């Protein structure tokens, strides 16, 4: 058989082959051609091998597989049922039939079996299967490989494999996609998640530690409070008790009292009250005699909202300064009990004080933190409007220039050459120095906290600032300090200036003594500082023990504790010629504690 004729093509014509009249003239015998279904393709049983010999005289040699028939048994030509064009198939000498396609693309390695290099199918004997190692083959090929000379090994990785390890893969097509970028993204995502979990765990641990530290801090604060109270109770007290322990209670004609003021020049005690009856409702002042506080006093109804500040003029004018939440500052004559003038303000009034050098000036502190400089001669607008703080100015006191040095002064304290205004806010204390041009220069003092009262003892130049319990200190504090000047570095004069620059200085408060009170202050109660028989005393109410405590600056300890029936909201020392007393104001009464005979 000629090698050039290794492939024969089935004729394209679907017609029936006619029976030749003479077999000797046919030249080659036409054998049975099996019918091939175009949907399933040729099978192994459809393989036909045809060998032809040159026509000879009267002989024809025919070889047919699987059955070889002699010339005598050759039947008539069988018609071929053609369902697909014969050009779509080719018959090779090895007997494999491959469908022809018009697609000229190169076949991808991921679509072919690595053993026979043929495309695997989704069904049949050459369907797509895989081993345990993950490599893909045609089923027939890998079965022959494992049972044949290949042994029980994978053809690609030599991993151990057995026929029972073959697993069918149900897929139309398997192709290897480049997933490197996706794998890197997934790895990056997993790394971010790991970092996030670690950060969340660290945050949870930090919160737990913070909670434990807060609990420990609260415990230490409680222990500090107990220790402070124990130390205060065991401190040596003054050998001389300033006041009698029993008080004379004076029932006031009105309730809702909050503020107390004393005028030593005219011997007047003034207390604020509230009145809520249907006929006359409002807030006013009770004016009574300091020498006989039991005598009934006069009630002056002044404001429509609560009064926040009360001050009596130091000079001969006899004016009562009041300010309240109704945004009014009123001046009332204590001699005629008549209103002199009323000043409207832009915000509720919280504090006010007189200029003790020139009594036609006074200062007003607002809820918004503003500071107003007022003049009696100007009844329309304030002379100056300043912004002192971002919170209410709850207390203020005028400071005169320093007199002779006090025996209880700080060793390094320098005299204060100028006057000013001492302010107490909910954030701390300030001193506004009065310059020669009547302008105020601010000085932020180091004594900080939620201040409730500032008070000045003019003879000894002591300042008192009382603070509510806070985060840094769980108890009430009463800080006694003295003003001092602190000079800054003198700047070098510039050649272009004919005169040297003025020296830079600031006013500071040097603490002298600190006294501790109770652990609570629900009311903004006020305290006071005053001189008595060569000593400087501080008197303040204690809500925790419901008492009035008197502290001595000379001994640095509590001198006396006076019981009181209800919490004190304000205290004042009343000095008289025949012996003074300490007045403690409650909601509806005035408690009077007389001085002892050895202090008179």
PyMOL commands that set and color helices and strands:
alter all, ss='L'
color gray80, all
select helices_A, chain A and resi 3-5+23-25+44-46+71-73+86-88+109-111+139-147+163-165+180-234+597-599
alter helices_A, ss='H'
color red, helices_A
select strands_A, chain A and resi 128-130+136-138+167-168+248-251+260-263+268-276+281-289+298-303+307-312+319-324+328-333+338-344+349-354+361-366+370-375+384-387+393-399+420-425+428-434+440-448+451-457+462-467+477-487+505-516+528-532+535-542+547-552+557-563+570-574+581-585+589-594
alter strands_A, ss='S'
color yellow, strands_A
deselect
rebuild
show_as cartoon
